[in-house]
Amino acid sequence: MDERTILIVGAGIFGVSTAYHLSQRVPDPSRIILLDRAARDPPSNTLAASADINKIIRADYSSPLYMELGFEAIEAWQTLPFFQSQNPDADPDAGVYHQSGWIAMDEEGSNVAHRIRENFLAGKHDSVIVDMEEDEVRRAWGGVLERTDYAPFGSYYFNRSAGWADAGRALELMLRKALELGIRYETGEARHLVLLEGAGVLGVETEAGSILQADKVLLATGAWTSKLMSSLEDALGIERNDRVENQISAAGVCVAHFQLSDAEKEVYSKLPVLVYGCQGELIPPTSSGVLKFTSTTSFKNTVRTATGHEISVPVEDQSYASRGLQEDLIAAVRARLPQLLDNDRRPDYYRLCWDAISASQHPLITGHPDPRLANLYFAVGGSFHFYKFLPIIGKYVVNVLEGVGNGPAKDTAWSWKSVEETGCGVHESLVPRKELRDFL
């Protein structure tokens, strides 16, 4: 890569991974600028979905592309030095990746598990999967799943290669490594993109009024991308169908957190990650004893801009869950792990997590197709399943910035979409079909 300055907007999954991989490939990492609303020491961006207590790490995909990417990521989770325990003799499990395995329950009539198994077999990864019967699942892990409602499900398997990561901590460690390698970190809220006529995007103006200039600008702004792009699209007169909102759109899900007692933590720590088809997800407790249950009911928050365009934007208060969202999530918990709600117990707190999602759940890792924006790039659209690729995704983004292809499958999947996606999506259960106001 040449000596041009690169501005990365957003220190989430895509932004931090790209900064890290760029810092190893450019002669002068100080020419990489990473802009985020969060303070640098320590990173404190609690608004980003990546700044979470934990995330699922797995390669179980019906798409061969993401299966192989998943195994590549798992190897990086297991080997990158800054993700490992700093004192393995005292505590070998103190790294950020925890290989708990996962149990996948697939609904009656679904062929997702079958397609996943076919991919694992073709890729010679099938040895990590063990089929299970309902009675085995009920008895396993100390009988914690005895009271689960199994009526919706038709098949079960355990994958020992999967697990979970300390999400916010891992992001912080990778960012610290990029800083150590010499990148420049700037704190500020991106207000809008600055256009230099005839020369593309000059840079970004922050809420404080400062302008950060760069030769190339990468938006890793997740669910906030349409909000940031809107005024630039207005200025250029970009037609409705060609706006970024039709590529990726902000979507949210509601997450419940239960603070466990020491005795409960000991019991639930034996569990693998649990994925109940399209019925929700459960991750084993953190070191502080927080158990997280994620709903698969997603929603948009559609607003109308000053110029009359409809875009979805995250709400500012992510700690408030309306009564409707709480009821929807409680119903999912009651069906999956009812003992958590014994004696009228309720979650200790909720969070609304936002991500940018596309129709196919493929991200945008590409340049803007408008020739007037030739130096503007995107790494957005995690679609609620991209956190697992944190260790590796940045190297593919760097290739795009350098004008190097990532291979036909990736280049096609991650390109700017010119037609409506059809067929099964990569993570289609989380495509939003409701508005946040529907749950008020």
C-alpha positions as CSV (number, residue, x, y, z in Angstrom):
1,M,0.0,0.0,0.0
2,D,1.2,3.6,-0.8
3,E,1.7,6.4,1.7
4,R,-1.8,7.9,1.4
5,T,-3.7,8.6,4.6
6,I,-6.6,6.3,5.5
7,L,-9.4,7.4,7.8
8,I,-11.5,4.6,9.4
9,V,-14.7,5.9,11.0
10,G,-16.0,3.5,13.7
11,A,-14.0,1.4,16.2
12,G,-16.3,-1.7,16.1
13,I,-15.6,-5.1,14.6
14,F,-14.8,-3.9,11.1
15,G,-13.0,-0.7,12.1
16,V,-10.7,-2.2,14.8
17,S,-9.9,-5.3,12.7
18,T,-9.1,-3.2,9.7
19,A,-6.9,-0.8,11.7
20,Y,-5.0,-3.8,13.2
21,H,-4.4,-5.5,9.8
22,L,-3.5,-2.2,8.1
23,S,-1.0,-1.4,10.8
24,Q,1.0,-4.5,9.8
25,R,1.0,-3.8,6.1
26,V,1.8,-0.1,5.7
27,P,5.2,1.5,6.2
28,D,3.9,4.3,8.4
29,P,0.9,3.2,10.6
30,S,0.6,6.8,11.9
31,R,-1.1,7.5,8.6
32,I,-4.0,5.3,9.7
33,I,-6.6,7.4,11.6
34,L,-9.3,5.6,13.6
35,L,-12.2,7.9,14.6
36,D,-14.7,6.8,17.2
37,R,-17.1,8.5,19.7
38,A,-15.5,6.4,22.5
39,A,-12.6,7.6,24.6
40,R,-9.3,5.9,23.8
41,D,-8.2,4.8,27.3
42,P,-10.0,2.5,27.9
43,P,-12.3,2.2,24.9
44,S,-15.8,3.0,26.2
45,N,-18.1,2.7,23.3
46,T,-21.1,1.1,25.0
47,L,-23.4,1.9,22.0
48,A,-21.8,-0.4,19.6
49,A,-23.1,-4.0,19.5
50,S,-19.5,-5.2,19.5
51,A,-19.0,-3.7,23.0
52,D,-20.9,-6.6,24.5
53,I,-20.2,-9.0,27.4
54,N,-20.0,-12.0,25.1
55,K,-20.6,-13.2,21.5
56,I,-21.0,-16.7,19.9
57,I,-18.0,-18.0,18.0
58,R,-18.8,-20.8,15.6
59,A,-18.4,-22.0,12.0
60,D,-21.9,-23.6,11.7
61,Y,-23.2,-22.0,8.4
62,S,-25.3,-23.3,5.6
63,S,-23.0,-21.1,3.4
64,P,-19.6,-22.7,2.6
65,L,-18.0,-19.2,2.4
66,Y,-18.8,-18.4,6.1
67,M,-18.1,-22.0,7.3
68,E,-14.5,-21.7,6.1
69,L,-14.3,-18.1,7.3
70,G,-15.6,-19.3,10.7
71,F,-12.9,-22.0,11.0
72,E,-10.2,-19.5,10.0
73,A,-11.5,-17.1,12.7
74,I,-11.6,-19.9,15.3
75,E,-7.9,-20.7,14.6
76,A,-7.1,-16.9,15.1
77,W,-9.1,-16.8,18.3
78,Q,-7.0,-19.7,19.6
79,T,-3.6,-18.4,18.5
80,L,-3.3,-14.6,18.4
81,P,-1.1,-13.9,21.4
82,F,-3.0,-10.9,22.7
83,F,-6.2,-13.0,23.0
84,Q,-4.5,-15.6,25.2
85,S,-4.2,-15.8,29.0
86,Q,-1.2,-13.7,30.2
87,N,-0.6,-16.2,33.0
88,P,-1.5,-19.6,31.6
89,D,0.2,-21.5,34.5
90,A,-2.1,-19.8,37.0
91,D,-5.3,-19.6,34.8
92,P,-5.1,-21.2,31.4
93,D,-8.8,-20.3,30.7
94,A,-8.3,-16.6,31.2
95,G,-8.1,-15.8,27.5
96,V,-11.0,-14.2,25.7
97,Y,-12.0,-17.3,23.8
98,H,-13.9,-20.1,25.6
99,Q,-14.4,-23.3,23.6
100,S,-17.6,-24.4,25.3
101,G,-19.1,-26.1,22.3
102,W,-22.6,-25.4,21.3
103,I,-25.9,-27.3,21.0
104,A,-27.9,-26.5,17.9
105,M,-31.7,-27.2,18.0
106,D,-33.3,-27.1,14.6
107,E,-37.1,-26.7,14.1
108,E,-39.3,-29.3,12.6
109,G,-39.4,-28.9,8.8
110,S,-36.2,-26.9,8.6
111,N,-33.2,-28.1,6.5
112,V,-30.7,-25.7,8.0
113,A,-29.0,-28.4,10.1
114,H,-28.8,-30.7,7.1
115,R,-27.2,-28.0,5.0
116,I,-24.7,-27.3,7.7
117,R,-23.8,-30.9,8.0
118,E,-23.3,-31.2,4.3
119,N,-20.9,-28.3,4.3
120,F,-19.0,-29.7,7.3
121,L,-18.7,-33.1,5.5
122,A,-17.5,-31.5,2.2
123,G,-15.0,-29.4,4.1
124,K,-13.8,-32.4,6.1
125,H,-14.9,-30.8,9.4
126,D,-17.6,-33.3,10.2
127,S,-15.6,-35.0,13.0
128,V,-16.4,-32.1,15.4
129,I,-20.2,-32.7,15.3
130,V,-22.2,-35.2,17.2
131,D,-25.9,-35.9,16.7
132,M,-28.1,-36.0,19.8
133,E,-31.5,-37.2,20.6
134,E,-34.0,-35.2,22.6
135,D,-33.7,-37.4,25.7
136,E,-29.9,-37.1,25.6
137,V,-30.2,-33.3,25.5
138,R,-32.5,-33.3,28.4
139,R,-30.1,-35.4,30.5
140,A,-26.9,-33.7,29.5
141,W,-25.1,-30.9,31.4
142,G,-26.6,-31.9,34.7
143,G,-30.2,-31.9,33.4
144,V,-30.3,-28.1,33.2
145,L,-32.3,-28.4,30.0
146,E,-34.9,-30.9,31.4
147,R,-37.7,-28.3,31.5
148,T,-37.1,-26.9,28.0
149,D,-40.1,-27.0,25.6
150,Y,-38.8,-29.3,22.8
151,A,-42.0,-29.2,20.8
152,P,-40.8,-26.9,18.0
153,F,-37.6,-28.9,17.3
154,G,-36.9,-31.9,15.1
155,S,-33.1,-32.4,15.4
156,Y,-30.2,-31.7,17.7
157,Y,-26.4,-31.7,17.4
158,F,-23.4,-30.8,19.5
159,N,-20.4,-29.1,17.9
160,R,-17.3,-29.1,20.1
161,S,-15.4,-26.6,18.0
162,A,-17.7,-23.7,18.8
163,G,-17.8,-21.4,21.8
164,W,-17.9,-17.8,22.9
165,A,-15.7,-14.8,23.4
166,D,-15.5,-11.9,25.9
167,A,-16.6,-9.5,23.3
168,G,-15.8,-6.0,24.6
169,R,-12.5,-7.2,26.1
170,A,-11.4,-8.8,22.8
171,L,-12.2,-5.7,20.9
172,E,-10.2,-3.6,23.4
173,L,-7.2,-6.0,23.2
174,M,-7.1,-5.8,19.4
175,L,-7.4,-2.0,19.5
176,R,-4.6,-1.7,22.0
177,K,-2.4,-3.8,19.7
178,A,-3.2,-1.6,16.8
179,L,-2.3,1.5,18.9
180,E,0.9,-0.2,20.0
181,L,1.8,-0.7,16.3
182,G,1.4,3.0,15.7
183,I,-2.1,3.9,14.4
184,R,-3.6,7.3,15.4
185,Y,-6.8,7.3,17.4
186,E,-9.1,10.3,17.4
187,T,-12.2,10.8,19.7
188,G,-15.2,12.5,18.3
189,E,-18.8,11.9,17.0
190,A,-18.8,11.9,13.2
191,R,-21.3,14.5,12.1
192,H,-21.1,14.3,8.3
193,L,-18.9,13.5,5.4
194,V,-17.1,16.5,3.8
195,L,-17.2,16.5,0.0
196,L,-14.5,18.2,-2.1
197,E,-16.0,18.8,-5.6
198,G,-14.1,16.9,-8.2
199,A,-12.0,15.1,-5.6
200,G,-14.4,12.9,-3.7
201,V,-14.7,12.7,0.0
202,L,-12.3,15.1,1.8
203,G,-12.9,13.6,5.2
204,V,-15.2,13.8,8.2
205,E,-16.5,16.7,10.2
206,T,-17.1,15.9,13.9
207,E,-19.8,17.3,16.2
208,A,-17.1,19.5,17.7
209,G,-16.5,21.1,14.3
210,S,-13.0,19.6,13.5
211,I,-12.4,18.1,10.1
212,L,-10.3,14.9,9.8
213,Q,-8.9,14.7,6.2
214,A,-7.7,11.6,4.4
215,D,-7.0,10.2,1.0
216,K,-9.3,7.2,1.6
217,V,-12.3,7.1,3.9
218,L,-13.6,3.8,5.2
219,L,-17.0,3.8,6.9
220,A,-17.2,1.1,9.6
221,T,-20.2,2.8,11.1
222,G,-22.6,-0.1,11.5
223,A,-26.2,0.8,12.3
224,W,-25.3,4.5,12.1
225,T,-24.3,4.4,8.4
226,S,-27.5,5.7,6.8
227,K,-27.6,8.6,9.3
228,L,-24.1,9.6,8.5
229,M,-24.5,9.2,4.7
230,S,-27.8,10.9,4.4
231,S,-26.6,14.5,4.0
232,L,-23.9,13.5,1.5
233,E,-26.5,11.6,-0.6
234,D,-28.7,14.7,-0.5
235,A,-25.9,16.9,-1.7
236,L,-25.1,14.6,-4.6
237,G,-28.8,14.1,-5.5
238,I,-28.4,10.3,-5.2
239,E,-31.7,8.6,-6.1
240,R,-33.7,6.8,-3.5
241,N,-32.9,3.3,-4.8
242,D,-29.2,3.9,-4.9
243,R,-28.9,5.1,-1.3
244,V,-27.1,3.1,1.3
245,E,-30.3,2.4,3.2
246,N,-31.3,0.1,0.4
247,Q,-28.0,-1.9,0.9
248,I,-28.0,-2.1,4.7
249,S,-30.4,-0.8,7.3
250,A,-30.2,-0.4,11.1
251,A,-31.9,-3.2,13.1
252,G,-32.1,-4.0,16.8
253,V,-32.7,-7.0,19.0
254,C,-33.5,-7.1,22.7
255,V,-31.2,-8.9,25.1
256,A,-32.0,-10.1,28.7
257,H,-29.3,-10.4,31.4
258,F,-29.6,-12.4,34.6
259,Q,-27.2,-11.9,37.4
260,L,-26.6,-15.4,38.8
261,S,-25.7,-16.5,42.3
262,D,-22.5,-18.3,42.9
263,A,-24.4,-21.6,43.0
264,E,-26.3,-20.8,39.8
265,K,-23.1,-19.8,38.1
266,E,-21.5,-23.2,38.9
267,V,-24.5,-25.0,37.4
268,Y,-24.9,-22.9,34.2
269,S,-21.2,-22.7,33.5
270,K,-21.4,-26.4,32.5
271,L,-23.6,-25.5,29.6
272,P,-22.4,-25.0,26.0
273,V,-23.8,-22.2,23.9
274,L,-27.4,-22.9,23.1
275,V,-29.0,-21.9,19.9
276,Y,-32.7,-22.7,19.8
277,G,-33.2,-22.5,16.0
278,C,-35.1,-19.3,15.5
279,Q,-36.3,-19.3,19.1
280,G,-33.4,-17.5,20.8
281,E,-29.8,-17.9,21.9
282,L,-28.2,-18.5,25.3
283,I,-24.5,-18.0,26.2
284,P,-22.9,-19.5,29.4
285,P,-22.3,-17.0,32.2
286,T,-19.4,-14.6,32.3
287,S,-16.8,-14.6,35.0
288,S,-19.0,-12.2,36.9
289,G,-21.9,-14.6,36.7
290,V,-24.1,-12.7,34.0
291,L,-26.2,-15.0,31.9
292,K,-27.3,-13.6,28.5
293,F,-30.4,-14.6,26.5
294,T,-30.9,-13.0,23.1
295,S,-34.2,-12.8,21.3
296,T,-34.4,-13.4,17.6
297,T,-37.2,-10.8,17.3
298,S,-35.6,-7.9,15.4
299,F,-37.0,-4.5,14.6
300,K,-36.3,-1.3,12.8
301,N,-36.6,2.3,14.0
302,T,-37.7,4.1,10.9
303,V,-37.6,7.9,10.8
304,R,-38.0,10.4,8.0
305,T,-35.1,12.7,7.2
306,A,-35.5,16.5,6.5
307,T,-35.5,15.7,2.8
308,G,-38.2,13.1,3.0
309,H,-36.2,9.9,2.9
310,E,-37.0,7.0,5.3
311,I,-34.1,5.5,7.1
312,S,-33.7,3.3,10.2
313,V,-31.6,4.6,13.1
314,P,-30.7,3.3,16.5
315,V,-32.3,4.8,19.5
316,E,-30.1,6.7,21.9
317,D,-31.2,4.9,25.1
318,Q,-30.2,1.3,24.6
319,S,-31.0,0.3,28.2
320,Y,-34.7,0.9,27.9
321,A,-36.9,-2.0,26.8
322,S,-40.6,-1.3,26.4
323,R,-43.2,-3.6,27.9
324,G,-43.8,-5.2,24.6
325,L,-40.2,-6.1,24.1
326,Q,-39.9,-7.4,27.6
327,E,-43.0,-9.6,27.2
328,D,-41.7,-11.0,23.9
329,L,-38.3,-11.8,25.5
330,I,-39.8,-13.3,28.7
331,A,-42.0,-15.6,26.6
332,A,-38.9,-16.9,24.7
333,V,-37.0,-17.5,28.0
334,R,-39.9,-19.3,29.6
335,A,-40.1,-21.7,26.7
336,R,-36.3,-22.4,26.6
337,L,-35.0,-22.1,30.1
338,P,-38.1,-21.7,32.4
339,Q,-36.3,-22.2,35.7
340,L,-34.7,-18.7,35.2
341,L,-38.2,-17.3,35.8
342,D,-39.1,-19.3,38.9
343,N,-40.6,-17.3,41.8
344,D,-41.5,-14.5,39.5
345,R,-37.9,-13.7,38.7
346,R,-37.2,-11.2,35.9
347,P,-34.1,-10.2,34.1
348,D,-31.8,-7.9,36.0
349,Y,-31.4,-5.6,33.0
350,Y,-32.1,-5.4,29.3
351,R,-30.1,-4.0,26.4
352,L,-31.1,-3.1,22.8
353,C,-28.3,-4.2,20.5
354,W,-28.1,-2.5,17.0
355,D,-26.4,-3.7,13.9
356,A,-26.6,-2.9,10.2
357,I,-28.4,-5.8,8.3
358,S,-28.7,-6.5,4.6
359,A,-31.4,-8.5,2.8
360,S,-29.0,-11.4,2.3
361,Q,-27.1,-10.8,5.6
362,H,-23.9,-10.4,3.6
363,P,-21.9,-7.3,4.5
364,L,-20.8,-4.4,2.3
365,I,-17.0,-4.6,2.0
366,T,-16.5,-2.5,-1.1
367,G,-16.1,1.0,-2.5
368,H,-19.0,3.3,-3.3
369,P,-20.1,2.7,-6.9
370,D,-20.7,6.4,-7.6
371,P,-17.6,7.7,-9.4
372,R,-17.9,11.0,-7.5
373,L,-17.1,9.0,-4.3
374,A,-14.3,6.9,-5.6
375,N,-12.3,7.2,-2.4
376,L,-15.2,6.2,-0.1
377,Y,-15.3,2.6,1.1
378,F,-17.6,0.6,3.4
379,A,-17.1,-2.2,5.9
380,V,-20.6,-2.5,7.3
381,G,-23.5,-4.9,7.6
382,G,-22.5,-7.4,10.2
383,S,-26.1,-8.6,10.2
384,F,-25.8,-9.9,13.8
385,H,-23.4,-12.6,12.9
386,F,-20.0,-11.0,12.1
387,Y,-18.5,-10.5,15.5
388,K,-16.9,-14.0,15.3
389,F,-14.7,-12.8,12.4
390,L,-13.1,-10.0,14.4
391,P,-9.6,-11.5,14.3
392,I,-9.5,-11.9,10.5
393,I,-12.1,-9.8,8.7
394,G,-9.8,-6.7,8.6
395,K,-7.3,-8.3,6.2
396,Y,-10.1,-8.8,3.6
397,V,-11.1,-5.1,4.1
398,V,-7.5,-4.1,3.6
399,N,-7.5,-6.0,0.3
400,V,-10.5,-3.9,-0.9
401,L,-8.7,-0.7,0.1
402,E,-5.7,-1.8,-1.9
403,G,-7.7,-2.8,-4.9
404,V,-7.0,-6.5,-4.5
405,G,-9.7,-9.1,-4.9
406,N,-10.7,-11.5,-2.2
407,G,-11.8,-14.2,-4.6
408,P,-15.0,-14.5,-6.7
409,A,-17.2,-15.8,-3.8
410,K,-16.3,-13.1,-1.3
411,D,-16.1,-10.3,-3.9
412,T,-19.6,-11.1,-5.1
413,A,-21.1,-11.6,-1.7
414,W,-19.6,-8.4,-0.2
415,S,-20.2,-6.1,-3.2
416,W,-22.7,-3.3,-3.7
417,K,-26.0,-5.0,-4.5
418,S,-27.7,-3.9,-7.7
419,V,-30.7,-6.3,-7.5
420,E,-33.0,-7.4,-4.8
421,E,-31.6,-10.5,-3.0
422,T,-33.6,-13.7,-3.3
423,G,-33.4,-17.1,-1.7
424,C,-32.2,-18.1,1.8
425,G,-30.1,-15.5,3.6
426,V,-27.1,-16.3,5.7
427,H,-28.7,-15.3,9.0
428,E,-32.3,-14.8,7.9
429,S,-34.0,-15.3,11.2
430,L,-32.9,-11.9,12.3
431,V,-34.2,-9.9,9.3
432,P,-36.5,-7.3,10.8
433,R,-40.2,-7.5,10.1
434,K,-41.5,-5.1,12.7
435,E,-40.9,-1.5,13.9
436,L,-39.8,-0.7,17.4
437,R,-43.0,1.3,17.9
438,D,-44.9,-2.0,17.4
439,F,-43.7,-3.1,20.9
440,L,-44.6,0.0,22.8
